[in-house]
């Protein structure tokens, strides 16, 4: 069952060697911002017709964010100008989630967890 996710930015690549030192695996490093991954809205069946948790991420310039977006964030108690909003649909909202709370990726995941990753590639134009 999928749960609430977090948003991150690719920080780089590295490699991890096996114990015998003969093989290595490529590893992607994901970075998390200190101001990001805050719950901006909790949607319920009663109010919205479906259940989801909306996460805000990626701090941007205040002048590039519209007044309605700022109002939406301030309603959740988020003062930082976060530009990306992503919804994670769930069968039911997990206990303890409330608008404005900071998600901590280090506490959400442990070694060996299986995760789903999706990304947006940088456009290269016509080649």
C-alpha positions as CSV (number, residue, x, y, z in Angstrom):
1,X,0.0,0.0,0.0
2,X,1.4,3.4,-1.0
3,X,1.6,6.1,1.6
4,X,2.4,9.8,1.9
5,X,5.5,10.6,-0.1
6,X,8.1,13.3,0.0
7,X,9.6,15.4,-2.7
8,X,13.4,15.7,-3.3
9,X,15.9,17.0,-5.8
10,X,18.6,14.9,-7.5
11,X,21.9,16.0,-5.8
12,X,24.2,13.8,-7.8
13,X,25.4,10.3,-8.4
14,X,27.9,8.0,-6.6
15,X,28.8,4.3,-6.4
16,X,28.7,1.7,-3.7
17,X,31.1,-1.2,-3.8
18,X,30.3,-4.7,-2.8
19,X,31.9,-6.3,0.2
20,X,34.5,-8.1,-1.9
21,X,35.3,-4.9,-3.7
22,X,34.9,-6.4,-7.2
23,X,31.6,-4.9,-8.3
24,X,29.9,-1.6,-7.7
25,X,26.4,-0.3,-8.1
26,X,25.4,3.2,-9.3
27,X,23.5,5.2,-6.7
28,X,21.5,8.4,-7.0
29,X,21.7,10.9,-4.2
30,X,18.4,12.7,-3.4
31,X,18.6,16.0,-1.5
32,X,15.8,17.4,0.7
33,X,15.3,21.1,1.5
34,X,14.9,22.2,5.1
35,X,11.9,24.3,4.3
36,X,10.1,21.9,2.0
37,X,7.9,18.8,2.4
38,X,5.2,20.4,4.5
39,X,1.6,19.3,4.5
40,X,-0.4,22.1,2.9
41,X,-3.8,20.5,2.8
42,X,-5.6,17.3,3.9
43,X,-8.5,16.3,1.6
44,X,-11.3,14.1,2.9
45,X,-14.2,12.3,1.4
46,X,-16.7,14.6,3.1
47,X,-15.3,17.9,1.8
48,X,-13.6,16.9,-1.5
49,X,-15.0,13.6,-2.6
50,X,-11.7,11.7,-2.2
51,X,-8.9,11.3,0.4
52,X,-5.5,12.8,-0.2
53,X,-2.6,14.6,1.5
54,X,-1.2,17.6,-0.4
55,X,2.6,18.3,0.1
56,X,4.3,21.6,-0.6
57,X,8.0,21.7,-1.7
58,X,10.7,23.8,-3.4
59,X,11.1,27.2,-2.0
60,X,11.0,30.0,-4.6
61,X,11.1,33.7,-4.9
62,X,8.2,35.5,-3.2
63,X,7.6,37.7,-6.3
64,X,7.0,34.6,-8.5
65,X,4.2,33.2,-6.4
66,X,0.6,34.3,-7.0
67,X,-1.5,35.8,-4.2
68,X,-4.0,32.8,-4.3
69,X,-1.1,30.4,-3.9
70,X,0.3,32.4,-1.0
71,X,-3.1,32.5,0.7
72,X,-3.4,28.7,0.3
73,X,-0.1,28.2,2.0
74,X,-0.8,30.8,4.8
75,X,-4.1,29.1,5.5
76,X,-2.1,25.9,6.3
77,X,0.3,27.9,8.5
78,X,3.2,27.8,6.0
79,X,5.1,31.1,5.8
80,X,7.7,30.0,3.2
81,X,7.0,30.6,-0.5
82,X,6.8,27.0,-1.6
83,X,6.2,26.6,-5.4
84,X,5.5,22.9,-5.9
85,X,2.3,21.2,-4.7
86,X,1.8,17.5,-5.1
87,X,-1.2,15.3,-3.9
88,X,-0.8,11.8,-2.7
89,X,-4.1,9.9,-2.8
90,X,-4.8,7.5,0.0
91,X,-7.6,5.1,1.1
92,X,-7.6,7.0,4.4
93,X,-5.4,9.7,5.9
94,X,-2.8,8.3,8.4
95,X,-3.1,9.4,12.0
96,X,-1.1,12.4,13.1
97,X,-1.1,14.3,9.8
98,X,-2.2,17.9,10.0
99,X,-1.9,21.0,7.8
100,X,1.4,22.8,8.3
101,X,3.4,19.9,9.7
102,X,6.9,19.3,8.4
103,X,7.6,15.8,7.1
104,X,11.0,14.3,8.0
105,X,12.3,11.8,5.3
106,X,14.8,10.4,7.7
107,X,12.0,9.2,10.0
108,X,9.7,8.0,7.3
109,X,12.1,5.6,5.6
110,X,14.5,2.9,6.9
111,X,17.2,0.9,5.2
112,X,15.8,-1.8,2.9
113,X,12.4,0.0,2.3
114,X,11.1,-0.3,-1.3
115,X,10.2,3.1,-2.7
116,X,8.7,4.3,-5.9
117,X,10.6,7.1,-7.7
118,X,9.4,9.4,-10.4
119,X,11.2,12.3,-12.0
120,X,10.9,15.1,-14.5
121,X,13.8,15.2,-17.0
122,X,15.3,18.4,-18.2
123,X,14.2,19.3,-21.7
124,X,17.0,19.2,-24.2
125,X,15.1,20.6,-27.2
126,X,15.4,19.3,-30.7
127,X,18.6,17.3,-31.2
